């Protein structure tokens, strides 16, 4: 048990940590909340995750893991409410969280840690009512997303921008995934440098691993892929921001340059429509047909973590062509499985992937350039092997245990600052060396 730190409330309004990542609004943030909660609980800190109820049969409380409870809060209709509509339900959600807190003694929770700006709005009020520190993780930022919009994607509205600015100002501490994200908080949102800590996300090294030299062949056999297939893999939500269409177009360019490759090239997309992608849920499948790639590209729904690890191991390369990523957990998971990554040179992917060492970072989103990089790697098995071995070694530095320890330091620094200021009769946040960049 950490001294003085017994119980943490994690807020994840718009998506449940129990949801399957890869479709709807469930993605890397869900993995982050689950893994952080479990690691905190293993360190003797009780965790309660508050999320919005999305079905009438969801129980009020789910014991997700030893020491981790997920609380479903009723706020608006259970189904058919998009993330963009949830701002109108934040009052109802906040009331539900506060009702839970009212059942306990004062300062039952030691810290509130909110995830994404909607949760930050709730956390701002809840932390103030409970007189505890608010720690906030942005995960994505409207100003950054709007600066890197994919063609046809919708910009984030001004209401979200204002909401994010308010949360940044109100939080006792902000957790950034990378040094680049920290700088964006300073430059775009005017964050106080003393409040911003850099804590890298982690990877589940027990699930995502390369268990020996025969791992790829064994994974291919279990998944039904031939040994001689050239397998490219995309994992993530199908929406313009994630750019799965770029991989499909790059595959078409590969075959245009080398038609003989058609017999062995396979592209697998694991994911479902999300965000603005739900406006045209069959757009990617339509593109596959338009390009004549029906026998090359397979679109499959998300899979559970053990099967996902098998897909990573089976692949020759994992592509992460996003227009922006705050970090890119897919890239880290793939590397932990010993598979090189070809990723867009944007956002946190520049931290997750060591260019030329564990994979290749590609400037821009030109399918011809992506096809060239993919072709060079597919034609050079020895290079892929070197990259994969280096990727596996590097991923071991990103275990969730390290993330949890660094996050606990942020919590403790925020508590020390708040309560020392209260004892002195002052207010506001100052600097803490713990976890600071």
N, C-alpha and C positions, 0 to 999 in steps of 0.2 A: 504493500500500500504506500503510495506517495504521501509524504508528510503534508497534511493539510489539504489534500486533494482526494475526495472520496467519490464524487458523483458528477458526471458531465451530461449535459443535454445537447444532443446533436439535432439540428433542424434541417430537414430536407423536404421542403414543402411540395415541390412539383413532381417528384419522382421517388418511389419507394426503394429502399435498399434491398427489398425482397424481390424486386422486378428483374426480369431477364434482360441483361444488357444487350444492345444491338438493334432495338426497335423502339418505336414510340419515343418517349423522352428519356429512356434508360440508356446509359452509356458509361463512360469512364468515371463519372461522378458517383454512380451507384457503387461501382467497385471500390472506389476510394472510401466512401462512408462505411461500407461493410468491413473492409480490411482494417481501417483505422479503429472502428468500434471494437472489433475482436482483439486487436493488439492492446488497446487500452484496458480491456477487461482482463486480459492475461496478466496485466501489471497491477491488478487489484483495484482498478477504478471502475465503478459501475457506470454503465452507459445506457441512456434512454434516447432513442431516436424517434423524433416526432415527424410524421409524414401524413399527407392527406389521404383520407379514405376514398378509394375509387371503385368499390363494389360493396353492395349491401351485406354480403356474407363475410366480409373481412372482420375478424375479431378485434376487439378494442386493443388488446395487447398480444403480441407474439414474442415468445422467447426465442430469439433468433440464434443465440449461442449462449454459453454460460456467461452470465454477467451482462448480457446485451438484450434489452427489450426494445421492440419496435411498437410504438403507440400510433394507432390510426385515429386521426382527428377528422370529424365530420365538418366539412366546409364547402358548401355548394353541392350541386348534383354529383352523384357518384360517378357517372359516366358522361362522355360527350363534351367534357370541358377541356379545351386546349390550354397549353401553358400560357399562351398570350391572353387568356381570359382570367387567369388566376389572381391578378392584382385586385380584382373586385371581391375576392374571397379572403383577403388577408386579415381583415377584421375578425371574421368568423373563426379563422384558423388560430389567430392570436388568443381569442377568448377561450378556445378549447385547450390550448397549452396552459394558459393561466389558471383554468379550472383544475387541471392536474396539479399544478404547483400549489394551489390553495389547500390541497389535502395534506400537505406536509408542513413541517416546521420551517421557519424563516431560514433562508439560504440552504435549503435542502440540496440544491444544485450548486456546485462550486464555480462552474464556468458554463456559458452558452457558446456553442460553436455552430455558426450558421454556414450553410453551403448554397451558393448562388444568391443573386440579389433578392429574389422573392423571400427566401428564408432570412436574409439579412434584415429586411424590413420588419419581419416578425421578431427576430432576435433583438433588434434595437429596443423595442418596447418591453419584451420579456426580461431582458437583462437589466433594464432600468427598474422594472417593477421588483425584481428579485434582488437588486443591488449586488450584482455579480458582474464580472468582466464579460464583454462580448468579443469573441474571436471570430473572424470572418474569412472564409475562402471564396474567392470570386468564381473560380473554375473557367468561366468565360466572361468577357467584358464587351459591352455593346460598342464602345468606341473603337476597340480593336477589330471586332467583327465587321463593323461598317467600313473600316479602312481596307478590308481584304475580302469584299463580297465576291462570291462566284457569280457568273453570268446567270441571270434569271432569279437570283436569290433576293429575298426581301430584306431591306435594312431594318435594324432594330429601331423601335419608336423612341421618341424623345422622353416619354414617360419612364422607360427603363433607364435611360441615361441619367435622368434626374434621380431616380431611385438608387442607382449605384453610387452616385456622388454623395447622397445622404448617408448611405451605409458606410462608405469609406471614411466620412467625417466622424461618424458616431462610434465606430468600432474601437475597442481598446488595443487590439492587435489585428493585423491583416496577414494572412499566410499566402505567400506567393510560391508557385511551383518552381520557378527558375529566377535567376538574376534578371533576365529580360522582362519577365512579368513584373518583377519588383519595379524596374525602371518605368514600365508603362503605367503602373499605379502612381508613381511620382510625377511623371510628365503629363499624363492625360487626365488624372483625377486629383492632382494636388495633394497626394497622401503625405502625411508626416513621415519622414524617413525613419524616425525612431520607432514608429509603430509597425513597420513592415519587416516580417521575418521570411526568409527563404527556406522552405522545407520541401525537398523533392518527394514526389509520390514514390510508391514502391511497387514491387511485383511479388506475387505469391510463388516463391521459389520451390515450394513443395509440389505445386501443381505444374508450373511452367518450368520444365527442365529438359535436358538432353541426356537421357539415361544410357549413354553408351554409343559406340560407333555404328551399331545397327539400328538406331532409333528411327531414322528416316525410312528405311526399307520396311521395318515392322509397321510403322504408322501407315504407310501407303498400302500395305497388304490389308490392314484392318479396315481402312476406309475405301478400299476397292479401286485404288489408283495403280496403274502399271508402273514398274520400275523405271521405264524409259520415258515416261511422260515428263514434259517441262511444265511444272505446276506453279502458277502465280496465284497468290491469295490476297484478297481484300477482306478485312474484318471491320464492321462498323455500321452505323446507321446510314440508310440510303437517302441522302439529301445533298443538295448542291454544295454545301460547306465541306463535306467529306470527299466529294469528287470521285465516286466510283466510276463515273462515266469516262474519266480520263484514262483509267486503266483499260477499259473496254476499247477506247479509241486507240490507245497505244498498242493493244493486241492486234487490232486491224492493221496498223502500220507495220508491225512485225511480219504479218502474213503477206502484206503487199510487197514487202522487200524480199521475202523468202517464202513463196507459196508452199514449198515442200514441208515447211514447219507445221502446216495445218494438221498433219496426222499425229503430232506429238504434243502440241501446245494445248494446255488447259488452263482456264481462268475460273477460279471459284470465288464467288461473292457471298459472304456470310453476313446477313443483316436484313433489316426490314425498313420500310418507309418511315421517315421521321421529319419533324419540322415542316419546312416548306415543301419537302419531298412528298408529303401526304396529299398535296394538291394534284399531283400527277403520279400516283403510286405505281403505275406500270411503265413509267418513262424509261427506266433502265432496260427493262425487258424489250420495250419497243426499239430502243437503240440497238440492242443485240440483234434483233431480227433485221433491222434496217441495214446493218453492216454485214449480214450473212454469217453471223458467228454463233448460230444456235447450237452447233455441235462442238463449240470451243468454250463458250462461257456458260457456267451454271450458277444460277442465283438460288441460294438456299436460306432458310430462316436461321436465326441465331441458334447456337447450340450451348450446352452447359460447359462448364470450365474444363473438365477432363477431356471432353471431345474437342473443344477448342484447342487445347494443347496438342492433341493428336494432329489437327489440321496444320498448326504451326510447324510441327516436326516433319510432316509430309511435304511441305512446300519447299520449292527451290528458293523462292524469294517471296517476301511479304511487302506489298505496296501500301504506302500511306500517303496518298496524294492530296491531302486536305489543303484547303486555302488558308486555314489557320488552326492551330492547336495550342491550348495552354500548356500541354505537356505531350500527350500521345502515349497512353498506356499500352495500346496495341503494339507499338514499336518496341516497347520494353519487354512485353510478354513474348513476342516473337524472338527477340534476341536471347532471352533466357532459355528458349528451346533450341538455341544454336542455329537459327535461321537468319541470314542477312536481310536487312531492310532497305528498300528504296523509298525514300520519303521526300516530300516537298521541303525545301529549305525555308521553313516558316516557323515562327513561334517557338514553343517548347521542343519541337522536333529537332531543333539544332542542338538541344541539350541531350535528348533521349538517344540520338544516333550520332556516333562519332564518325564524321565523314571520312571515307577512305579507310577506316579501321574496322568498324562493325557494320558498315553499310555505305550507301551513297546518298547524299543529299542533292536534289535536283532543283536548280533555279527555274522558276516559272512553271507553267502548266501547258506547254506545247507537247501534244501527243508524239510528234516526231522525235523530239529530244528525249522523252521518256522511253520511246521504243528503242532508241539508240543505246541508252543506258541499260535497259533490260536485256537487249541482245548481247551486249558486251559481257554481261555477267552470266547469262545462260550459256554462252559459248566458252566460258572459262571456269570449269568445275574446280580447278585448283584454287583459283581466287575466291570463289564462293566458299570453299572449305575454310580458307584462312579467315575470311570475314566472319563466318559462322562461329569459329572457335573463339575469336576475339570478342564477338558479341556475347557469347555465353559467359565468358569470364567477366566482362564488364557489367553484365546484368546482376551478378552476385553482389555488387556494391549497392544495389537498390532494394534491399529487402524491406518489407513493411515494418519490421522491428525497428529499423533505424528511423523510419518516418514517425513512428509512434513516440520514440524517445525524444526526437526533436520537437514534436508537437507538444509533448508534456512540458518541455522547457518553456515553450511559448505560453502555455496556460499558466505555469507557475510565475513567469515574469509578469504576465498581465495581472494576476492576483496580487503579487507583491506590490506592484505599482499602484493599483487601485486602493489597496487597504493602507499602504503607507501614506498615500496622499490624504485618505480619509482621516487617519490618525493625526496628521499634521494640520487638518482643517482646510486642506486645499482640494483641488479637483483637477481632472484632466489627466491625460496620459503622458508619461515621460519616457525615458529610454530604459531598456533592459538589455543587457548583453546577451541573455539567453536566447539562442535561436536567431539573433539578428544577423543580417547579411553584412 
